[in-house]
Amino acid sequence: MSWEVVIGLEIHAQLATKSKIFSGASTAYGAEPNTQACEVDIALPGVLPVLNKEAVHMAAKFGLAIDAEVAHRSVFARKNYFYPDLPKGYQISQMELPIVGMGHLDIETEDGESKRIGVTRAHLEEDAGKSLHEDYAGMTGIDLNRAGTPLLEIVSEPDMRSAKEAVAYMRKIHSIVTYLGICDGNMQEGSFRCDANVSVRPTGQEEFGTRAELKNINSFRFVERAINIEVERQIDLIEDGGTVVQETRLYDADKNETRSMRSKEEANDYRYFPDPDLLPVIIDQAYLDEVRKELPELPDEKKQRYVDSYGLSAYDAGVLTASRELASFFETVAEKTGDAKLSSNWVSGELAAKLNKEERSISDSQVSADDFAVLLMRIKDNTISGKIAKDVLEAMWNGEGDADSVIESKGLKQISDSGAIEAMVDEVIANNQGQFEELKGGKDKLMGFFVGQVMKASKGKANPAQVNEIMRKKLDS
């Protein structure tokens, strides 16, 4: 039997406010446990929540960015459940009247086609605290610093049909929230994480299968792995005569498996009701018009501009605009070099390879955009060849100086003296007379051999274009 996978994601983006959603406590990351939880966050008797206006502003920006309905009236509700890191015994969230309604965004599938994914809703809520299981033998520590941190929960339609589509969608949301500046997108710190709802059904069946929810996955790689392993588990279970049960599961990256946490609750299990301490949020059209004016150039728009203005391929433009920081780096380099194609090739090629190898983001690059531009300019003005430039970049990456100082100190300047190059060509021909006669006789593949020998003799410093030109003159004569 063939199976179809059905996936929906619930993405939690931590909003980049300086204070929490219902209190003035700091949201800064990395403080000592329980030092950033005030009376409101730990639910002392008699305290009242006050809504953070900036959280509303950020949610509205997101809604407009995905062409969604931003509600003129939204309501906060209490989601009741008990957990040690939830001091109030309920979480303030939104249920029936969220701030952002139906919207959509487009992803690119594996075959290069565009696919539209629906966004069901995005609602504001507070984060819970954090349970700490390490360093407490037989006990659990509770850190309430994160309690009350503002989250925007972004819920997709079940429109994705593979783990790769889910990753593409998650990356697109990540790109949008970071472009908007409403979330720093730091997955290691938990600022951007997702729950994946996964089910399978026989191909051609319209009715959805029973879903399992994979909780709190905080990397693109783990999302893909977790979904694939869960799909495999569900198919094996059904084909062996078993039944998938609706439950919440945890993905264990070390063991590459999912395991059951608890049976999946329905909405009525949480006994949602409007929070009596918070008034409805009223937004008028004039406010939304002002927010719309603040929207930056978003990834899809920037990608099209790169194609139109810089003449880049859609693929290259997509790579460069996936991250706001990478796009900014590229634009700085392209502006300084005056060569968008060369800049694109090197930023998405050699530089990206170094970043990936060390698992760094572009903001942690060992070489600045300005210094990188100088390196490329030395290729353009024939000071060095592209091959030597890779060695220069390596030295720059290791902190040995900027491009000019590395070229000078290591004696890497390209040889462009035609007389010196011709002498090397003559020597290589003299040492390989037989092959040269074959080249003259029409064995064109030997041209690469001769150019390579001259480059070897010059220790890579000869200008390759001049080597080719001189070799052709020798053949013609």
Secondary structure by P-SEA (a helix, b strand, c coil): cbbbbbbbbbbbbbccccccccccccccccccccccccccccccccbbbbbcaaaaaaaaaaaaaaccccccbbbbbbbcccccccccccccccccccccccccccccccccbbbbbbbcbbbbbbbbbbbbccccccbbbbbccccccbbbbbbbccccccaaaaaaaaaaaaaaaaaacccccccccccccbbbbbbccccccccccbbbbbcccccaaaaaaaaaaaaaaaaaaaaacccccbbbbbbbccccccccccccccccccccccccccccccccaaaaaaaaaaccccaaaaaaaaaacccccaaaaaaaaccaaaaaaaaaaaaaaccaaaaaaaaacaaaaaaaaaccccccccccaaaaaaaaaaaaaccccaaaaaaaaaaaaaccccaaaaaaaacccccccaaaaaaaaaaaaaacaaaaaaaaaccccaaaaaaaaaaaaacccccaaaaaaaaaaaaac
